[in-house]
Amino acid sequence: MSRSVPPIASDSPTVAPAHESGLGRIVRNSAFNAVGTILIVPSNMLALFVMAQRLGAQPIGTFFTIFSISAVIHWIADAGTTTVLTRHVARNPQRLKTIIPESLGVLCVVCCVSTTLFMLVAVPWMSFFTDRVSFAVVIVAASAMWSRHALDFAASALRGLERFEYENFARVVQTCSFCVFVWLWVHPSTGGALAAFIAYAASNVIAAIIIWWTLLTKWDCAGFRLNREIIKRWWTESIPLGAGDVIRQFLMQMDTLLLAAYKPQAIVGMFSIAARPLQPLQLLPKIIVSVTFPMLSRAAQVDLAAVNRLFVKTTKILWTASLPISIGLSMAAQPIILATAGEDFIDAARPLQILIWSTGLIFINAQLRFVLTALDSEKAYWRLICWTLAVKLGLEAALIPLWGLYGACIGNILGEIALGIGGALALHRLGVKSPNWLDFLRPAPAAIAMTLIMWPYANHDASLLSVIIAGVAGGVVYAIVALFSGIVPWSDLQRIWRSLRKPAIVASLEPAAVVAVAETADAIPN
């Protein structure tokens, strides 16, 4: 299957290093994402602890409630437009001087929708649950949403150009400056929750200015365009994605909601403790899938075989990366629960040991949204998520009344299996095949080796420190055995090494056909 390739303009912008193989670019850009994540998480945690110590329960509760409202509305108002922007840029970087002005117009509409929804929700909430409405807090929180949308739009454009270093730099600046501002400004005497929102808004403004200045000056693509045709075209593409994302997030929370409807709150609390590790783990596959999305979007225009190769390789990588996480947390469930939640929640260890085995499915399913979007099949993604919702709702409505806490755990895993099977069928109809099922067994020797190392520490009496040491040792053994088992071919490792050693020289844009052919022939071997 091949598609027409748009003509290349003479004033083409620069993109990711053209000399690097696709595999090398995946490794380099994933490394940027990983380093960014490692730097961001401690800054956010430090800011949280400082605010909690200085403000107390009520102001911090107000801050995070309004923050949660703004986060949900931010996500709804985005409605998939940032993903569409990445696809547009990845496919047609030579049209950047048209795409970016259009995206600025779309950004203004998104900000208006976001602000309107936020006011409609936040003001009534403050009126009902607090003694007064702080319009200052609401206005500052809204401005933080605007700058956050701006940061996301610029980051999405740079993802399409495969320049992930700029996004990660801006996000690290945002979290670090937020932490500094909290340390300097946020005290009960300076306004409490209001001061915290000022710090958050200021940090996002700084990051947004940095990343937009980089994009507009380095690629010379300033401008503004907005009309009815642009709105219709962008939202026709994005709305199925946005709606699917909303339902996907509901899927992740449905276990808790149904459990609360059928069982006492104590059981809901036990399940919440067991399911807590799954929340941050959802961020890990995005380190890789956000990097492969631009490649998928370009290849989908030219050669479906390239999409198939990249999908198969990414699936293998995600599955192999998920196994040590599942093994480690399963073996260490009891010491982790005791160290973090206490003896009262020891009964959550067994549900955690069950739930954590959905990690591999979560990792693999994370790429379905991006692959279907790259193939211009946003409606297929919407239908897939709706189908999965119906299946999971039926399963858990039957399992939870029968088996309670364990019914919710089994329903969670079966829901991810249903999503994976439905996604494989949807991709098969589009001509993209799944990996050979035997490939999922190739990490088995490495998994067994890691299990044997950690097994002596999978008990109630093991200390958290000993479990961590055993987990690190087991992870190293897993990597070594996986390497010698041929899970990652030596040719791929040599290609990665050459890419890392070679300086990142920015080259002129090559035609999409050339890039796709290069990725097919060299970067994405079977």
Disulfide bonds with the S-S distance in Angstrom:
none
